[in-house]
């Protein structure tokens, strides 16, 4: 089998034989159906892989949380509500 693809001539002969057997008008349709089959196959494989993964449970209602490391408001620190400037002091 290794000698079949050593030169391009055997491949050219195979392509010519395929054109003679199937006819040029049918080849684009065959290639299109092969492409569609490959897409369907890939999507099915992907779906099977996704089915194997455990899904994270989504909460059914909103979750309330607490903000951690919340900077103190300017009123609590005695400052102003204006944003700080980048000027050196």
KAVEN-V646931 format. One record per residue. N is the residue number from 1. RES is the residue in three letters. BURIAL is 1 if it has 9 or more other ideal C-beta (glycine too) atoms within 8 Angstrom, else 0. Layout:
BEGIN
[[N RES BURIAL] [N RES BURIAL]]
END
This chain:
BEGIN
[[1 UNK 0] [2 UNK 0] [3 UNK 0] [4 UNK 0] [5 UNK 0] [6 UNK 0] [7 UNK 0] [8 UNK 0] [9 UNK 0] [10 UNK 1] [11 UNK 0] [12 UNK 0] [13 UNK 0] [14 UNK 0] [15 UNK 0] [16 UNK 0] [17 UNK 0] [18 UNK 1] [19 UNK 1] [20 UNK 0] [21 UNK 0] [22 UNK 0] [23 UNK 0] [24 UNK 0] [25 UNK 0] [26 UNK 0] [27 UNK 1] [28 UNK 0] [29 UNK 0] [30 UNK 1] [31 UNK 0] [32 UNK 0] [33 UNK 0] [34 UNK 0] [35 UNK 0] [36 UNK 0] [37 UNK 0] [38 UNK 0] [39 UNK 0] [40 UNK 0] [41 UNK 0] [42 UNK 0] [43 UNK 0] [44 UNK 0] [45 UNK 0] [46 UNK 0] [47 UNK 0] [48 UNK 0] [49 UNK 0] [50 UNK 0] [51 UNK 0] [52 UNK 0] [53 UNK 0] [54 UNK 0] [55 UNK 0] [56 UNK 0] [57 UNK 0] [58 UNK 0] [59 UNK 0] [60 UNK 0] [61 UNK 0] [62 UNK 0] [63 UNK 0] [64 UNK 0] [65 UNK 0] [66 UNK 0] [67 UNK 0] [68 UNK 0] [69 UNK 0] [70 UNK 0] [71 UNK 0] [72 UNK 0] [73 UNK 0] [74 UNK 1] [75 UNK 0] [76 UNK 0] [77 UNK 0] [78 UNK 0] [79 UNK 0] [80 UNK 0] [81 UNK 0] [82 UNK 0] [83 UNK 0] [84 UNK 0] [85 UNK 0] [86 UNK 0] [87 UNK 0] [88 UNK 0] [89 UNK 0]]
END
